Amino acid sequence: MAAELQSTTISGSTQVALDRILSIDPHNINMTFLQNMFAGHMDKETGTMIEPNFKPTAKIQLTPSTYKFVKQPTETTLGLLILNRYLLEMNDIIQHIGYQNNPIDNKGLDKLNTEVNNLVLEDKITVDQLVAYVDARDRLGFWCSGFLAVSITPALLLPMDNVLKRKAQLFKEHDADLHSDNPVKQVMANNAIEKELMDMVRENLKNDSGYDFYRSGDGNLNNNYKNINVMRGAIFDNGLKKYHIMQSSLMEGIKPKDITPQANSVVAAAYPSAIGTAEAGYMSKQMIALLQSEAIDLDPNSDCGTQSTIPITVTDSNKQFLIFRNIKEGNKIKETTLHNINEYVGKTINLYSPQCCLHNKICAKCAGKLFYLLGDDKVSNVGMLMSVITKKILDLKLKSKHDLSQKAGFMDANKTFLHPNKFVEVTEDGHLKTNQFLKLYIPKYADDITAYYIEATTMTCLGINKARFEDGHGNVILDTIMTVPTMVDLNIIGDMQENMDEYILSYEPGSLICSLAFQQNIANVCQYLDLVFMNSKLPLIPYNLIPDMTFRNLDLNKISIDGPSIIYEFMARRLCRHERDTFAKVYGTDPNVNLMSYTKLGYRQAVQQAGATQAMLFEDISAGINVNLANTLNGVESIETPMEKIIRA
Ligand SMILES: [Zn+2]
């Protein structure tokens, strides 16, 4: 490595640039300075192109004696040095994270942002420094994009001959799968073809400057370019419940047989996004109405004394949402941190949680340190922060209009029931089959939501349902829960029964329950949140497993909605009740209590019961007043919320 560094020769002109960047006070770096260094321009008088003085990608070497923030001789570039000086040195951040020498593409920038954010949580820099960093970052980007960012090049405008030729071959090879009756087979074949073709496109483009925009991760080549120049691909037909695979690209033109699906796809993209905006906005309103009364004890040493915890499996995708929390290890309490959370990936932790807290204001042991790090106002108004996840849902729904790619996945058969058992198996084509008599109980939800679609032979619903395996004589051999936290199509065999609260589906040994293949999308996540949290009026999931099941739903759909786990725990605490109080106090006192013995409120009832002002501010004026008059007569006090404080002030 050292020898390699030695051999790097730096041209005289690059040395001049290096000296200039090292000698300037970073506060004096501005657009003029950068233009003088890196911008080419057209000389109007002579009509000739004047090349820039230096290239930001020019290689340089830094040593601890030339730049004190590198620890050893470091090969880097002029551009990265500017970035380090202007973003990190100027804002006194560099001494904490050192010289950053990775390409600042989409991922690299994300990583850097996370590192700087974490410094705030660790109390190493102030929020003001973070703000200054964000401003400097955005200024630098805007200053430079005018003369450094490449726009579209001719290579990106037209379909490529070798790609089109290979496309025709691949469609022949995969013909059977593309026309299969199994939509997952279809979409997997489609995605395999798209991947191979897009790899060819990338190979063709690798030396083209127009590709920079996509290479950085800023533009999505697999979406825009693919649809326009390679192939339109899979379009879901909700009527046939399978895909139409459109071989043509938009540049090649739409074939007559593609006209209907193409038109459907326009609607399928625009409709959920338009409706999604309203839905996500409404969900945000629901969550604020619901959670605004939640507060954390201001005392960072408070401890309600509970010994109960909830189990959560830490994964690569949820670990960031489980930091600065307290977990139980034997008799000890340990804190998860930015540094130790990786040790828990793949393991199940026992988390102290608002779902266990015995106090009205969540104690510090159950809440963890995160909100204390964010400041007192966050501690007392914690419920108001919860719209962070609905904001992300809104973004994802809006984005779904622009990204038309289709994804599908398979559910792991071993996780289909709460108790692993030998009564079910998975067939070769991905269906779940029972070997015993089985009854599934599908809860009826509130009337004002569409929770399931019942057709002649299938019922589309959430795959979380009470399940009972029986022997041939009607004796129960296992009472459990089907745990497929996403929308599934359950087969209806024979007549469907029902009681007051549930539909009952019966299966004989050897019959197929459902396909374990499903579409991965944000709609699945929203349905889950809507049903499990907001609208169900019956306990669906064992109390302590609600957050874990939520993360499993997100994982199955390959979607992150960027909400700390505690949001889901707050919702569970708020909506799972025992008499007039939260079930958390029952579970917090005795973790061995029957985990399905809570009563589940829909969010609307929960808001009505919380207090007259809350209900009125939401939209349930008359119900709010009635419920609260009754509460007052019964001597039940309502909780004051931040919103009420503002109104009364
Ligand atoms: Zn507590």
Residues whose N, C-alpha, C, O or C-beta is under 5 A from the ligand:
A	BS01	ZN	C304 C357 L358 C363 C366
